[in-house]
């Protein structure tokens, strides 16, 4: 093989450099940010997915179906159902089967969950404080990722 051809093939492979992979950067950032949340949520007896469920339910501010909740936080039913069941055992949410369609399950927060609201706001603010980028950059990055996720869905 000629050195010119080898050089061209190496140039083509330069895109495969690990530092150029968006997937790795996103995965690493997600892991590191989740670790920050975990450190702050563990004393409250919550996991990061439970945090997302609570804030999504507060955002709805009414009973919501498991399907709508899963759509809102991008979580499949197979992962969401056991999570919500554990939250029900911890008295953070209630679940109720629909009277007309037993396949549909409605979920809402409890008073006990509501008592965590200020604590979770403090957690979010602390995570933002610890991130090495400004709040306006966080907002811009979040919008960019949301746009990308929507386009890929």
Secondary structure, 3 states (H helix, E strand, C coil): CCHHHHHHHHHHHHHHCHHHCHHHHHHHHHHHHHHHHHHHHHHHCCCHHHHHHHHHHHHHCCCEEHHHHHHHHCCCHHHHHHHHHHHHHCCCEEEEECCCCCCCEEEEECHHHHCCHHHHHHHHHHHHHHCCCCHHHHHHHHHHHHHHHHHHC
